[in-house]
Amino acid sequence: MNQAIEYTKVEQSLLAVGSRRKNVTAYLITVNTGVALLRLGKHEFVLTTGHGFWVPFECLHALTVLPGCHYHMIHFSARLQQPLCQQAGFVTLTPLLNALLHELSQTKEQSQTNHSPTGRILAVIVDQAAKFSPTTQQLCPALSAKQQSVLKKLLDRQSPAADEHLSAVEAVLGMSVHELEACLIVREAIRLSRSGRNASQIASELECQLDHLQALGQTLADYQF
């Protein structure tokens, strides 16, 4: 990082599967459109439109961004003197924080130095971040408890029986159950590929036809198995 705090706006067209790692910076990710999945240990959290998640320094995690997700990311360097929360979790996006993020997304200015207009906005965001109280009580705050239970089964790649809550889950995610399942299959296939499995082994392990898996990988992630 060149600056102690930096802002990025990302429009993800393909599936992006991040490796499990510890981050050297803390960061805030907020989703404008679409879905991102963030895994902490054995638990995975679902970020949807209008929600933010705080990841502190040296936090072991993995981030997956689904196709079509647009999001803001603000990285905070350890050089900052402002104390920042050491707990990961969902954070409340206050009206002020939302307004600041919107202003950042609209600016065409490239400079993010301390004395630039963007730098001054980021300085206010640091003050806001110092007040965060992250929580991991919910899988997806946009859904009810019963709807989250259905989503948990989907993330575990268990096909729930016809359920009255499926349509509500699809509406919040902005994608069908089948589209989510396809993304999860490709994500797992990419992870297996990175661990050294060949295409045939991956297809066998995931109980999927090889040509179908290869087509999904190419379409969703531009990834060749």
Solvent accessible surface area in square Angstrom, and as a share of the most:
residue,aa,sasa,rsa
1,M,88,0.40
2,N,135,0.69
3,Q,45,0.20
4,A,25,0.20
5,I,15,0.08
6,E,43,0.19
7,Y,23,0.09
8,T,65,0.38
9,K,99,0.42
10,V,37,0.21
11,E,114,0.51
12,Q,40,0.18
13,S,89,0.57
14,L,65,0.32
15,L,9,0.05
16,A,35,0.27
17,V,14,0.08
18,G,27,0.26
19,S,66,0.43
20,R,146,0.53
21,R,114,0.42
22,K,119,0.50
23,N,2,0.01
24,V,119,0.69
25,T,18,0.10
26,A,0,0.00
27,Y,1,0.00
28,L,1,0.01
29,I,0,0.00
30,T,4,0.02
31,V,2,0.01
32,N,64,0.33
33,T,73,0.43
34,G,18,0.18
35,V,1,0.01
36,A,0,0.00
37,L,1,0.01
38,L,0,0.00
39,R,62,0.23
40,L,29,0.14
41,G,42,0.40
42,K,185,0.78
43,H,120,0.54
44,E,14,0.06
45,F,14,0.06
46,V,1,0.01
47,L,0,0.00
48,T,3,0.02
49,T,78,0.46
50,G,47,0.45
51,H,49,0.22
52,G,0,0.00
53,F,0,0.00
54,W,0,0.00
55,V,0,0.00
56,P,6,0.04
57,F,43,0.18
58,E,101,0.45
59,C,20,0.12
60,L,69,0.34
61,H,2,0.01
62,A,6,0.04
63,L,27,0.13
64,T,1,0.01
65,V,5,0.03
66,L,2,0.01
67,P,37,0.23
68,G,38,0.36
69,C,0,0.00
70,H,66,0.29
71,Y,18,0.07
72,H,9,0.04
73,M,22,0.10
74,I,1,0.00
75,H,45,0.20
76,F,0,0.00
77,S,8,0.05
78,A,81,0.63
79,R,141,0.51
80,L,40,0.20
81,Q,178,0.79
82,Q,62,0.28
83,P,107,0.67
84,L,19,0.09
85,C,32,0.19
86,Q,124,0.55
87,Q,98,0.44
88,A,13,0.10
89,G,0,0.00
90,F,10,0.04
91,V,14,0.08
92,T,108,0.63
93,L,25,0.13
94,T,50,0.29
95,P,117,0.74
96,L,85,0.42
97,L,1,0.01
98,N,72,0.37
99,A,59,0.46
100,L,23,0.11
101,L,5,0.03
102,H,109,0.49
103,E,93,0.42
104,L,3,0.01
105,S,16,0.11
106,Q,113,0.50
107,T,54,0.31
108,K,184,0.78
109,E,62,0.28
110,Q,163,0.73
111,S,49,0.31
112,Q,43,0.19
113,T,63,0.37
114,N,109,0.56
115,H,162,0.72
116,S,10,0.07
117,P,75,0.47
118,T,4,0.02
119,G,6,0.06
120,R,134,0.49
121,I,29,0.15
122,L,0,0.00
123,A,55,0.42
124,V,59,0.34
125,I,0,0.00
126,V,11,0.06
127,D,70,0.36
128,Q,24,0.10
129,A,0,0.00
130,A,42,0.32
131,K,150,0.63
132,F,22,0.09
133,S,96,0.62
134,P,11,0.07
135,T,57,0.33
136,T,57,0.33
137,Q,164,0.73
138,Q,82,0.36
139,L,26,0.13
140,C,0,0.00
141,P,41,0.26
142,A,41,0.32
143,L,7,0.04
144,S,57,0.37
145,A,82,0.63
146,K,139,0.59
147,Q,34,0.15
148,Q,21,0.09
149,S,60,0.39
150,V,10,0.06
151,L,1,0.01
152,K,92,0.39
153,K,94,0.40
154,L,1,0.01
155,L,15,0.07
156,D,66,0.34
157,R,107,0.39
158,Q,101,0.45
159,S,92,0.59
160,P,25,0.16
161,A,85,0.66
162,A,108,0.84
163,D,53,0.28
164,E,150,0.67
165,H,38,0.17
166,L,34,0.17
167,S,75,0.48
168,A,32,0.25
169,V,1,0.00
170,E,52,0.24
171,A,80,0.62
172,V,49,0.28
173,L,7,0.04
174,G,67,0.65
175,M,28,0.13
176,S,39,0.25
177,V,18,0.11
178,H,143,0.64
179,E,95,0.43
180,L,1,0.01
181,E,43,0.19
182,A,18,0.14
183,C,4,0.02
184,L,4,0.02
185,I,36,0.18
186,V,0,0.00
187,R,12,0.04
188,E,54,0.24
189,A,0,0.00
190,I,5,0.02
191,R,68,0.25
192,L,15,0.08
193,S,30,0.20
194,R,127,0.46
195,S,75,0.49
196,G,66,0.63
197,R,91,0.33
198,N,84,0.43
199,A,21,0.17
200,S,69,0.45
201,Q,94,0.42
202,I,1,0.01
203,A,6,0.05
204,S,83,0.54
205,E,93,0.42
206,L,16,0.08
207,E,162,0.72
208,C,23,0.14
209,Q,136,0.60
210,L,62,0.31
211,D,104,0.54
212,H,96,0.43
213,L,0,0.00
214,Q,68,0.30
215,A,56,0.43
216,L,29,0.14
217,G,0,0.00
218,Q,81,0.36
219,T,100,0.58
220,L,34,0.17
221,A,15,0.11
222,D,89,0.46
223,Y,60,0.23
224,Q,149,0.66
225,F,40,0.17
